[in-house]
Amino acid sequence: MKRQKSFQNDLPTLYLVATPIGNLEDMTFRAVNILKSVDIIYAEDTRVSHKLLSHYDISKPLKTYHDFNKEVKSNEILQHLREHQNVALISDAGYPLISDPGYFLIREVIEEDFNVVSIPGANALLTGLVVSGLPPQPFTFYGFLDNKEGKRKKQLMELKDKTETLIFYESPHRVTKTIQNIHQVFGLRDVVIARELTKKFEEVIRGTSESLKDLEELKGEMVLMVAGNKNSIEELDMSILEEVKMNIENGLSSKDAIKEVARRRNLTKNDVYQEYHNADMTDERRQ
């Protein structure tokens, strides 16, 4: 067991500092003070972060930390902490670690018994959720779905039974296709898009997977929220064979379709395979 009493020891500290998701005024007084007090700041993109630091007259050494250099930079940050220096980690916008790099580093810092302290602030997924009009709790935050449509549909298949509100991050050039995939896999659901949050052109678009699937091209970073599933398998009155075929029509291979039905119905894959195989054999005999 490890117990971290963050403000009752004199151990060096790694601060995870939330930054504005759009409007620079979303920066907290505490976040500014922490960034002015640490010995060094690590950022996802120093070009982006330099603008923020300049705005608040923060002049500290600024270095990069991202997924492509995380192992080297994590060792570097640990060395700073060993030398009794305090370090801040920031991302381009919002919270570090939330669809941003940092998890690898946190595990290493905790292992060496240094403090890890979160400095709260703006967060896109919560900002979008509270204005969406969808049930705010419970919810599942997924982050970004896969770029490839086949894998994206498979991910959605794994989420389609969840009854809580689902939250995704999505890019503007792919959001329409993602909503189309959601409509194909989930059927009719309430959908909300929150884009350009806290900025001048902030917009919240509320509709359904049907009404939004042909939406015109949008700009800006987006939070995509989808209502949870309110229909059980029993309510749909769907047979095992019908459900397997529906999954195949939604883009899964027969193997993955069988696996998904087995998971949903708490059956063995072999039981579902036999049902599907026997139906195929029956169809062949009829022909």
BELLINWO-V649672 format. One line per field, one symbol per residue. phi: phi as a letter, one per 30 degrees, with the letter a starting at -180 (. if undefined). psi: psi as a letter, one per 30 degrees, with the letter a starting at -180 (. if undefined). Layout:
# BELLINWO-V649672
phi=???
psi=???
This chain:
# BELLINWO-V649672
phi=.bbccecbbcdebccccdcecaddddddedddddddcddabcbdbdddddddddechcbbebbdbbddbddddddddddeddciccbccbcdaiddidhbdkeededdddeciddbbccdadbdddddddcdidedadbbccidddddddddddddedcdddcddcbbcbcddbddddddddddddidbdbbccbheicecebcccabdddcdcdddcbjdbccbbdddccdddddhcdeddddddddddjdddddddddddddchcdddddddddddddddddddd
psi=kkkjiegglgklkjkjkklkfdkfffkleeeeeeffflfkkklejfeefeeeeeeghjilkklkjlffgeeeeeeeeeeeefghkkkkklaekakkfjgllfeeeeeeeeegglkjkkjlbkkeeeeeeffeflkfkllkkfbklkekeeeeeeeeeffffkflkkklklleffeeeeeeeeeeefajlkkkkjlhkflegkkjjkblfefffhklklllkkkkkkklkgkleeefhkleeeeeeeeefgflleeeeeeeeeeeghlleeeeeeeeeeeeeeeeee.
